[in-house]
Amino acid sequence: MVIWTQSAFAQLDTLFGSQSKAAFQKKGYQLHRPCMSNGDLARIINSNEVQSVVRPARKNVIAHDIQKKNPLKNRKLMEKLNPNEALRQKQATA
């Protein structure tokens, strides 16, 4: 458990400064300003202004429904890609 006193917070301001003034002990160090002033991101995203220009969410999207076959291991796929493969296989076994 840590207890902070008012003088400790005052010392932090002199060490790190604040958003409005630079630090005294760290030679001009200044805290960064937050990029977003309104932290309620969910309210912004769900607002009518934003939702009116965003496309609707997709439903029933299947990313990988068909497995890619390897023609070197799948004979039917190799014959589809190379019609001469059946003749080559016969000649290789004979």
Residue pairs with C-beta under 8 A, 6 or more apart in sequence:
14 23
14 24
14 25
15 23
15 24
15 25
15 26
16 23
16 26
16 29
16 31
17 23
17 24
17 26
17 29
17 30
17 31
18 30
18 31
19 30
19 31
19 33
21 30
22 28
22 29
22 30
23 29
23 30
38 44
44 50
69 77
70 77
71 77
71 78
71 81
72 78
75 85
75 89
78 85
79 85
79 86
